[in-house]
């Protein structure tokens, strides 16, 4: 117990964007993974650390819960907290012999390019070999890349789609002994890990913001049924609407008019489809003022163009929030409000690569679904004036 508190100083200022319990989790996680704490070693109780570090009991409990989900500690035995045996050293000696693959069909998408920078950063920091495979919109190439990535490929980071053949390909590669981590979405019928933005909170925060600010219903202009992140958007939007008394949601749903995986082969990330969907909304629902959750920043760009074609002004006649907080969001003619991953989109890729590494080394033994927190960045498109909230 003394070793823990002597060697770790609680650095609350290390990352102001991360909640305190996650900062504590990361500090303990590094010590455990680096083998500073031996297998089976007893860690301090929740109450002890709460008092020692002058934080709430709930904060330490949340940090320990995440560490247990990571497969690093066990809190069940007589209410003691012990480090779980991991055999990390043996795994580390083997991992250098293998390579990893990141499979995507959105390499030209700014959102995934930023996230990929985080993937690369993790692999560079840990001196690991990474291969990028961009399959475009080809289902055949995706299935081949997942099923047969190469003899020495030990782990795969995959941006999956819910299309026939994809799940079978993933099952095949898992059966062959490879570890798979899904990136920013998951396939619901597969026992595989994922690292994703909290898409439910993305839509809930955006919709609640618009409802509270303008006291009118919010249109949903985005994918509805696929991919998994869109389903979470849809739930978050629907629950926010319901909490404000809107129970008949059907009139406010404008599903995106193209299968998501087809966007990889469209010009400008499907801008023409975004414009079409927004024009459909403006033509069929004659309103003086519109509030719109557009799913992501790319779709929002189409709404801007459609609004201009109809003589509507963003931030005055049309209030809109996207997600991703891509670099162009604040540079739009009317700066776009957007919900972003914390601390940044790059961290989404970094954490996905880190989870894959933890699976390979045996630190994490069972599938987990990690959701990264998000925050709303309020700009003129939703509020009518520029400001920033946390």
C-alpha positions, 0 to 999 in steps of 0.5 A: 500500500505504501508503494502505491501512494509513494510512487504515484502523485495524483496529477489533477492538472495533467489533463483538464479535459479528462474526468478525474476518475479517468485520470486516476484510472490511467495513472494506475493502469500505467503502473500495473501494465509496466509491472510496478505492481506485481501479480496478486498484489493487494492495492489500497481500498477505495476509502483509503485512496479517497481519503489519501488523495482528498477525492470522493469515494465515488471517484475512486470506485469509478476508476477501479471499476474501469480497471476491472473492466480492463481485466487488470484488477479483481475487486470481488475477493473479500472486498480486496483489490488485487492485480490480476495475473497477466504474463505481460513480459512473455507477451511483450517478447512475442509482440515484437514479432508480429504486425498489426493492420488497420482496415478502413474504407474512409481514409480520405475522410477528415474525421478518420484521418485525424483518428488515424493519427492517434493510431499511428502515434500509439504504434510509433510510441511502442515501436510496433509495426502497423499496416494500413489497408484502405478497401474503399467501398469494396465489400470483397476487398474488405472481406479478403483483408479481414479474413486473410490479412497475412501470416504474421498479422496478430491484431486488427483494427477494423472500421466495420459495416453491417453488410452480409459477409462482414460478420463471417469474415471477422469470425473467421479471423478471430477463430484463426487466433487474431485479436480484433478491435472495432473502431468507432462502431461495433457489430452487435452480434460479435464478441469483439472489443470496440472503442467508440465516441459516446454517440448517444451523448452526442445526439442527446447533448446536441438535441437538448441544447437546441430544445432548451435554447429555442423551445421547438422540436428538433429534426433528425437528419442523419442515418437511422438504422446503420451503423451502430453509432447512428442507432445510438444517435437516434436513441439519444435524439429520441430520448431528448425529444421525449424528455421535452414532451415530444412523443410522436417523433415520426414527423421529425425523422429524415433518414439519410437517403444512401447506405453509409458504406457507399459514401466512400466512393462518392465525391466530397463524402456524399455532399450531394446526398446531404443536400438532397436530404436537407432539401427534402426537409425544407420542401416537405415541412414548411416552417419559419424556423428549423432546428436540426441535429445533422448527425455529423459535420459532413451532413451539416455542410449539405444543410448549409447549401440547401438552406442557401438555395431556399433563401434560409439563413443558418443561425437565424432561420435554421439552427443546427448542430453536427458532430466531429468538430472537424477543422472546417466547422468553425470556418464555415460562413456561419461557424458550426456548433458541433459535439466532439470526442474528448480530449480530441478525435485523435485520442479515439484512434490512440485508445483503439490501438491501445486496447488492441495492444492490451488484448495482444499482451493479455492485459485485457482478456475479454471483449469490452466496449469503451466509450469516450466522453464528448462535449458540445462546442456551441457556435453561431449555427445553433445559438445565433452568437459565438460562444464555447461551452464545456 
